[in-house]
Amino acid sequence: MAAGAVPVVANSGGSAAIVTNNKNGLLAKPFDAKDFLRQTLYLISHPEEQRRLHEAGIEYAKQYDWEKMLARFFDLYTRIRRDGA
């Protein structure tokens, strides 16, 4: 997503936790090559939809820049130290 590609990923595992179907990418049935092909052909034949998903993916990826990730990590570490958890 950060590179601008619209992801077509299996609806399982870590990929499904990142991609929300028809919001920032497309989900295909796991182990179903025909469904991956169908989803990919859909993107190719619907450039407006591809553009919309591309833009949403870029926005989603922005929340994972290093500064934001390190700030979240530091905040978590601080809370753990403070709360004694």
Secondary structure, DSSP 8 states (H G I E B T S, - for coil): -TTS---EEESSHHHHHH--BTTTBEEE-TT-HHHHHHHHHHHHH-HHHHHHHHHHHHHHHHTT-HHHHHHHHHHHHHHHHHHT-
